[in-house]
Amino acid sequence: MTRSSQWLYGWLLLLPAAALLALFTHYPTVGTLWHSFFSTPRSARPAAFIGLENYRQLIDDAIFWQALSNNLWYAAGTIPLSIALALLMAAWVNASIAGRGFLRLAYFTPTVLPMIAVANIWLFFYTPEYGLLEKMTAAFGLSTHNWLGSKNTALGALMAVAVWKEAGFFMIFYLAALQQMSPHLAEAAAIEGASRWYFFRRVTFPLLMPTTLFVLVNAVINAFRLVDHIVVMTRGGPDNATELLLFYIYEIGFRFWDPAYAAALTMILLALLGAAALGQFWFLERKVHYQ
């Protein structure tokens, strides 16, 4: 096979995936960027080019800044905890313990549940006076509390739901990576007298860095794409305490029917995710060790 034939063969193999990527990712992104420079068409008024006016409106939009702040706190609270819990669970169920298969199933089960079902389950947990969490706190003599109705606890309550659902998903990747490691490494470390913690810190965790980078990228994306269980549990309340960026875009685009402004908000979200992804690969790639 000639070099040109190999080149053509390679591009033909890539063509289906490239076409789907262009159709469902690149084209919508370019279209959203284009629409963000226009006004929203009304019944008697067509869309008009307004330049950066939608982006100027963002600067004075207090709810946007509140949603951005909430999302950053949400990401800071869920990402490290989900990854740490996933790594801990993977290390546990990778060991030779009784009931290991049952534990793996139990940890992974929340992942396969639909988010709407998960939201309704946790609504029961958080129900004032009657919920499971209220029954547990009452057993310790604590007063009743509206977890989703209080500005101080509503966002934290949503974080708990996300960590509970996502940790099992991330655990699968860590478990697969741990099972790919050679058992001779642990045997050699034991012969040298290394403790389990030292072996984990110096050998296991560095070898898990490629997996950690992959999980981290997915965790950041998940932290900024939350809509469904906000719709079920809080609808952004109370007083915008759980208003996150994607839910705010959803409200602007479909509840208040301002797709042009929603397009501008979407571009800001895409820019944030792009910057986060580039930052992760730029700074963390140096720390990634391949076996």
Helices and strands as residue ranges (DSSP letters): H 3-21, I 22-26, H 27-35, H 53-59, H 62-94, H 100-112, H 115-126, H 132-139, H 154-179, H 183-191, H 196-199, I 200-204, H 205-207, H 209-223, H 228-233, H 245-250, I 251-255, H 259-284, G 285-287
